[in-house]
Amino acid sequence: MALLEIEDLHASVDGHEILKGVNLTLNAGEVHSIMGPNGSGKSTLAQVLARRETYAVTQGRVLYDGKDLLGMKPEEAACEGLFLAFQYPVEIPGIGNAYFLRTAMNAIRKYRGEDELDAMDFLPVFRERLKLLEMDDALMNRSVNEGFSGGEKKRNEILQMAMLEPKLAILDETDSGLDIDALRIVAHGVNAMRSRERAFLVITHYQRLLDFIVPDFVHVLVEGKIVRSGGPELALELEEKGYGWTEAQAQPA
Amino acid sequence: MSGAIEAEMRRETMATVAKPMDNYLEAYGELRALERREPEWMRNLRDEAWELFREKGFPTTHDEDWRFTSVAALARTPFRRAASHAAVTAKQIEAHRLDGSACRLVFVNGRFAPGISDARSLPAGLEICSLARALDCGMEGCAPTGIEQQLGGYADVHRDVFVALNTALWEDGAYLRIRRGAAIKQPVHLLYVTASGDEARMIHPRTLVIVEDASQVAVVEDYVSLGEGAAMCNSVTELVAGQDAAVSHYLVERENLASFNLSTLRVELGRGARLASHSMLLGGGLVRNNVHPVLAGEGAECLVNGLFVGEGRQHLDNYMLVEHAKPQGSSRQFYNGILDEQAHGVFHGRIVVHPDAQKTDAKQTNRNLLLSDEARIDTKPQLEIHADDVKCTHGATIGQIEEEALFYLRSRGLDEVAARNLLLYAFAAECLERMHEAPARAFAEALIRKRLLEMARRAHPAARLADQDEKAQNWEEVG
């Protein structure tokens, strides 16, 4: 059984249709990349999958781990193991990073009927993951994302992912705004998480990220539809020919 | 009793229909009839204050200082003087304990309750007793030296009729004196309990805190109700901080929703003295909190920090008057408000910089979260600057809980109620960061958590809400 099956997904915001029939299937263990020009609906797809209510699904269905994803609230999807790394991570003044992480982990554990973590369970893992992402301990006592640089925010997203250990991780333009060093660190964090049980949906505008996180499949989203799918070589082809090439291809459709 | 009052009382009692204000006259008469050996000057203060109150009556919303707060409902309610000690046991107030306090004075319906107070082992340099006792300990001339310059010397009966009413009608309160150079590490807890009965009661606690040069103390004034009945609590605190003294004052209002609570904190800051005033308005039906520090010495500093949380039909009015009288002073005001349902909040922040007060640095910030369409905030900064070399800024914001932040938390597994609650807590908790006395801060934190949990439970009765992790916070310190 596939981990994620998207069938004919249509979604709109404020009456504007943005996704116009997306079909996509992911299996556990796979890394898929979605590329596409600005405004093609990449982030909308990510947000719909993470169940943001500001997007209305008008048609189609999504099965996640055999369950109806579109019937879930954001927290249910999260507790079922879906994780979205935000394109623009939100600053939450007044809530400590470490505190927030542990609150999130315990919410998920509670949902699954597991015991709450205590400090002794949490801290060793936490420290190890911090090291993986080359993050400063001091950031963890600060408020969530508050006063973080762009790179720190993105690394913090990957840190959260590493702690929450999702089954399906969606990375929404995690590479945007990163310099090459930060990109390497983030990619390293993601690669360390790759496993046979876990799938990734990596959304990006640039091929560059895919040099570091090598996908199994690449899909091109244009005007709310996937117009082409292929292997990693498709990303290179896109880089060479530009999105105009796929848009031109989309025309007859 | 003076002849004029007697005559007036006779006249009033002959009237067939009770007029509004009769109840105050009656209370005043009762008080005068008590055999208290008060110093002459105190009696004179009371008489003067009473005359002022009688003349002026209660303010209306035409009065600029009361524009957003109507006290009509208060004026209509015939509050009576709380006649005697209600029987309150130690067990009943156990829940209101402040862990880690140096001592605790409990006042029930405005009167000192020694049986449930705890001032057994006082730190060196701290003198504390009930104010009534300080003025009358059974010996002639026992009142502390200089007290007549201080008691009533700062809180201005002409400025505010509630101060006048308190001055005329106070029966007890706390008297504290911190000896020169003494540092009192643990906070002093003053618990004012209103035990409501069948009738609406009024109490007028009066507190005097003398913080001598270079000494240090934290005082927590805590107002609570026992029972659900209506009451008025109208308190006045005068706090005098000597040169280089450091003082923290906490006001916690957590009375029942039928309560009217008016409080005035008047602080006189000497040269280089520092004040941190923290107000938390969490309960009460109609609440007016006046904070009035005067930076009367060069280089004095003050922080006026506040949080108000209202729901239902609560009305929470924060009135600040920060007066810079001497050069090189700095003041900071930070107030956060959370208002739900039809609650109404007021932030009136007035800063006066007198001609002498060059190099003043004053800043004011008021942030508000409105959780419903019917909640309302009136925020009014008022800067009056009579010096030319000063830095004064103010800012106010009004917002809602951001959908984006809510979604972020939910996408990490927190359910909607928990996520909202966490965001509200984070907003409210900003005031905690400015509290430096650990026991008082822990006390404040627990109260804020409790209040927000109550609100969340009210708004979402179906949700199962855990008592939000006190464990968790401790634990973070481990990490």
Interface residues (C-beta under 8 A of the other chain):
Chain A: A50 R51 R52 E53 T54 K73 P74 E75 A77 A78 C79 F83 L84 F86 P89 V90 I92 P93 G94 I95 G96 A98 Y99 F100 R102 T103 A104 M105 A107 I108 Y111 D118 A119 F122 L123 F126 M140 N141 S143 Q160 L164
Chain B: E402 E403 E404 A405 F407 Y408 L409 R410 S411 R412 G413 L414 D415 E416 A418 A419 L422 L423 Y425 A426 F427 A429 E430 D469 A472 Q473 W475 E476 V478 G479
